[in-house]
Amino acid sequence: MNVTAPRRSNILVMQDDPLLCAGLVAALRQHPAFEIYVDGVDVMDPDGLRIDVVIADYSHAMALADAAVRASCRPLAAARILALTPNDREADIRRAIEAGIHGYLLLGGSLSELVEGVTTVASGVRYLCRSVAQRMADSLTRASLTSREVEVLRLVVTGESNKAIARHLQIEVGTVKSHMSAIMTKLGATSRTQAAGIAATRGLVEERMPALPVPPALRMAGMQPQAQHA
């Protein structure tokens, strides 16, 4: 009786840092369940190759989160995206999940966690590394800021005074003070400076980012991802 071996998962590594890329490739090629390809190095055969998982940095992962973008390169059409990044900001993690990224790993984790993440995502299940899962669970216990509080906080981060914030938002100074009191309570801050620092660390205030880079696998298709918020 012939037993057919299970198909190996095709994994595409999409990392700009050459040392990181080389390390990932060397580590993952030791795993018998993975067939490893490197973006910009290995030829993507549109008629034969189908990538199961793309391991990408945050920018490339966000660029690939749109299924229409992946569909522009046939080998990536059904690929699931695993972000491997140092970016641990709460808002950015949430944005990635909402965009449709299937897995999120932080740099500095163990090899076993990397293999677990790739295997889990390849099987069709979402995956968050332990530290990211803990951070997102903790965020659920915190009171969220209102849209007006976010507007006030954004101006606080840029160094604006209460009077300047009031003029900009066309509200009373007393209202700004009330918003600041609520913001500091929700963030557990004791000063405006600390509130601004917490906002920066958690990524609670969006800032405009340049257009996302186009991965080599998509350049031939002429895809140009749009600017994002971080």
N, C-alpha and C positions, 0 to 999 in steps of 0.2 A: 504494500500500500504506500503510495507516494504522499508525502506530507509537504504541502506548499508552505514555504517560509513566509512569515508576515512581511508586507511591504515596508521598507525603511522609509522614514519620514524625510522629505527633502527640506533642508533648512538653509535659508539664505542669510548670510551675515552681512549687514549693512552698517558699518561703523567707519567713520572718517579717520579715527586715530589708528595708524598702522600697527602700533604695538598692541593695542587692545584687540584689534581685529585678528592679528596673528595669534594672540593668546586664546581667544575664543575658538578659533578654527582648530588649533592644536588640541584644546581640551575636549571639544565636542566630537572630533574625529575619533576619539578613543571609545566613544559610545557606539555599540554595534547597531543600535536602532536608528541612527541618524546618517543621512547622506548630506555632506556639507558643501555649500557653494558660497562663493565670495562675490559680492556686488562689484562690478567694474573689472573683474578678473575672469570669471567663468562665463562662458557664452550661454545666454538664456535661449534655449531652443524652443520657439513658440509652438512647434508641432508635437514635441515629445515630453518636454519637462513641465512638471507642475509643482510649484513650491507650496509646501504645507504651512511653514512658519517663516516669517521674516523677523530676525533679531536686529532691531534698529535703535539708534539713539533717539532722543525725544523729538527732535525736529523732523527727522525722516519718518518716524512712527506717525507723527501727526499728519505729515504729508500723505502717507499711505492709508490713513484711517478711512478715507472716502473710498468706498468700493468702486466708484467710477474711475478714480485715479488708478487703482490696481488693475482694473479691467483694460486699461490702455496698454498694458504689457501682459499678454496672455498667460505666461507662466505664473504671474502673481494674482491672477483673477480671483482665485479661491483662497489665497493665502491669509492666514491669521497673523496679527501683528503683536509682537512681544517687545515692549520698550525696555531697553537696558540703559540706565541713565543715572547720573548723580543727583538729578533733580528730585528732591523730596518735598517740594512745596505742596501743601495740602490742596490749594486751588488748582495747581497744574495737574496733580494726580487726578483730581475729580474731573477736570476738563478732558484729560486723556480718556478716561473711562466713558464719559458722556459722548466723546467723539467716536467711540467704537473700538478703541484699542483693546485687545483681548487679554494681554498680560502686562504686568508692570514689575520690573526688577530693579533694585538699586545696585549700583557698582559697589564693590567691596564685600558682597555677599559670598557665600560658600559655593564651591563647585557643585555640591549636591543640590543646592537650591536652584542653581542654573539649570541643571539637568531635569530637576522636578518641574520647573517652570516650562521648559521647552516641551517636555513630554506631556504635561497637562494641557497646554495650549494646542499641541498637535492633535490631541484626542478630542478637541472641540469644546473643552471646558475653560472658562476664564480662570486666571491665576494672578494673585497678588502675593509678593513676597511677604514674609512675616512682619517686617517693620512697617511696610506700607499698609498692610491690613490693620495693624494696630493703630497706625496714625488715622486711618479713615474711621475706624471704630471710635476712637477718642473724639473725632470731630462731630460725631453724632450726638455726643453728650453736651456739646457747647451750644449756647444760644446763638443763632445766626444773626448777622447784621441786616438791617433793612436797607433798601436801595438808597434811601436818603443818608443813612449813616455811612454807607460806602462812599457816597459822594463827598461827605464831610471828611472822612478818613483820607481819601485820595488827596484832598487839598492840604490836610495836616501833614501828610508825607512830603509834600513839596515845600513845606515850611511856612504856609500861609497862617496869618493870625486869625483870631475869631472874627474881627471886623472885616478882614479881607474875604473870609469865607462867606460871611453874611452878605456882602456886596455881590459876590460872584453868584451865589445861589438865590439872591433876592429874598432873604429871610431875615428875621430879627437876630441880633447878637445873642439875646437870651435863648432863642431857639437853638442856635449853634452850641451854646453852653450845655443845653439839655441833651443834645445829640452826643456831645463829647462825654458827658457823664455816663450815658448809656453805653457808648463805645468802650470806655475804659472798664466799666463793670463787666461787659460781655467778654472782653479780652483778658481780664484779670490784670490790667495795667494800672499803675499808680501815677503815671505822668503822660503827657502828650508824646514825649520822646520815646518812652517805652511802648506806647500804643503803636507809634510809627514803626518801631523795630519789629514788633510782633506781626504787624501787617506785612512787612517785607519778608520776614521769615516764612510765614504761612502762605504768602502769595495772595493775600486777600484783596489787594488793589491791582487791577489790571493795568498793564502798560503795553503800548504798541510795539510789536516786534517786526523786524524786516521780513520780507517774503521768505517762505521756507525753501531750503535748498532742494534741487531736483536730483533724486538718486540717479546714478548712471543707467540703471535698468529702465528708467522712464524717459530718459532724454531723447531716445530715438522716436518716442511717441509724441514728442513736442508738448508734453504736459508742463504747465507752469503753476505750481501751487500758489495760492493767494496768501497775503500777509495774514498773520494770526494775532491773537491776544495771548499774553502769558500771565 
